[in-house]
Amino acid sequence: MSTHGTAHGHGEKPPSPFSQPRAVWAVAFACVVSFMGIGLVDPILKTLAGQLKATPSQVELLFTSYLVVTAVAMLVTGWVSSRIGPKRTLIAGLTLIVVFAAAAGSVNSISGIVGFRAGWGLGNALFIATSLSVIVGSASGGFAGAIVLYESALGIGIALGPLIGGVLGSISWRGPFYGVSVLMFIALLATLFFLPKMPKPARKQKLSEPLTALKHGALRTTSIVGFLYNWAFFTLLGYSPFLMGIDSPILLGLVFCGWGVLVAVFAVWGAPWLQRRFGTPRTLYVNFVLMAIDLAVIGVFPGNHVAVIVAVIIAGAFIGVNNTLVTTAVMSIAPVERPVASATYGFVRFIGGGMAPFVAGILVDAFNAHVPFLLGTATLIAAAIVLSTAHRALDAADRGEVAQPEPDALAAAEDADPFPEAATVGNAD
């Protein structure tokens, strides 16, 4: 057993996460492009609805098909990666994204785009789950630094996605899809040439492991928190463009670029500072409550364009902190190997993220625009309450007292229970 902590002490400055081998930067670049796909369609949602004669609920399926398929595919990523190796898994995921992003830009119906976004989601799952474990395994500066680098890529991708989507979308709604395909092809080449061949894991993962891992209280708790938080996150990301009163893809792209810049800044600098100063659980409690207030503003004033725009941009700060600290928490206190923890958490949180925009459209049609954002406010408060049940485990992780299972030890005991219950300090069952 080895011990890994997430923090370097409340007053000690951690090493820079930006001194990395070339292979890590290649994967990080691919992460940026991959995460661009999340917000890429935001600036063209209204354009798609108008030009393809679709309702907001139908357009929201662009998020749902992408994220729900990503979620379900997360369950098999470890099984695939442990058999063909991390590099081949990354390449397979990147190739699928290149193909399906281009295909999505080539069809003439919402249903066609939704279908190809689902294939894009499959590639995204293979890439996202594997890229996190590759960066954690290859990055210098320790585990916490690797998470910051990964979340930096997420933030930059989320910031650039809407901007590039807006610029290309002002030319044609097909432009953003073709743009991602080209950029991801560049990332594919960088991964092929710069990432060295990586050994296959010592133990082949079973298909059942990500779901079986939910029996552990610490991982189950943080995964539920991820579900609740991502419900609010993707309600805001998916439906707020319809409330801003902006028809220009470029202007919508600028709004979400401002939002994404705050995501990146607070993911890279804000979250680590707050974690050192106040600890993970306390920072997240306050952050969830502040983000809930922010969503409540949209829920109360959905017809006030300025209020919606300002609230969306400010939400980037809260989302940046949450993304870094919740991911760090999951990967730190889960009593299973990190690829399994990543797959389990990804499955649960992306189910929430995928369902939320579609449900938001249905709620608006059935009631009004107040309801989905007030529901998002409630899920954030619930996230803080659920997280409090893992308070001791999170504090222990901040002190560096959480033990992670070694892959070799698990390989030697493959026929035994691969998830020893004693693997965490303060497990919140």
Secondary structure as GFF3:
##gff-version 3
##sequence-region A 1 429
A	DSSP	beta_strand	2	3	.	.	.	ID=ss1
A	DSSP	alpha_helix	22	39	.	.	.	ID=ss2
A	DSSP	three_ten_helix	42	44	.	.	.	ID=ss3
A	DSSP	alpha_helix	45	51	.	.	.	ID=ss4
A	DSSP	alpha_helix	56	84	.	.	.	ID=ss5
A	DSSP	alpha_helix	86	104	.	.	.	ID=ss6
A	DSSP	alpha_helix	110	138	.	.	.	ID=ss7
A	DSSP	alpha_helix	142	171	.	.	.	ID=ss8
A	DSSP	alpha_helix	175	194	.	.	.	ID=ss9
A	DSSP	alpha_helix	209	212	.	.	.	ID=ss10
A	DSSP	three_ten_helix	213	215	.	.	.	ID=ss11
A	DSSP	alpha_helix	217	239	.	.	.	ID=ss12
A	DSSP	three_ten_helix	240	243	.	.	.	ID=ss13
A	DSSP	alpha_helix	249	265	.	.	.	ID=ss14
A	DSSP	pi_helix	266	270	.	.	.	ID=ss15
A	DSSP	alpha_helix	271	278	.	.	.	ID=ss16
A	DSSP	alpha_helix	280	300	.	.	.	ID=ss17
A	DSSP	alpha_helix	305	333	.	.	.	ID=ss18
A	DSSP	alpha_helix	338	366	.	.	.	ID=ss19
A	DSSP	alpha_helix	370	387	.	.	.	ID=ss20
A	DSSP	three_ten_helix	388	390	.	.	.	ID=ss21
A	DSSP	alpha_helix	391	398	.	.	.	ID=ss22
A	DSSP	beta_strand	403	404	.	.	.	ID=ss23
A	DSSP	alpha_helix	407	412	.	.	.	ID=ss24
A	DSSP	three_ten_helix	421	423	.	.	.	ID=ss25
###
